């Protein structure tokens, strides 16, 4: 005979498992998309670049690293104190 307290614990566990699996399937299903060759022309437009304007990107990088007092930016591990 099934105990009523064990039945109460099993239903939420099963429900949580089902909800978790459905959520994982939705996340994985939405994240996988193949870019077809004829769609790549849209991704290669200058507006789609991370930094479409090189001068503005260089200026923003200079201002950011000046405020952070770091040398070399994100590519080197040096600080602005000159202790290394």
Secondary structure, 3 states (H helix, E strand, C coil): CCCHHHHHHHHHHHHHHHHHHHHHHHHHHHHCCCCCHHHHHHHCCHHHCCCCCHHHHHHHHHHHHHHHCEECCCCCCEECCCCC
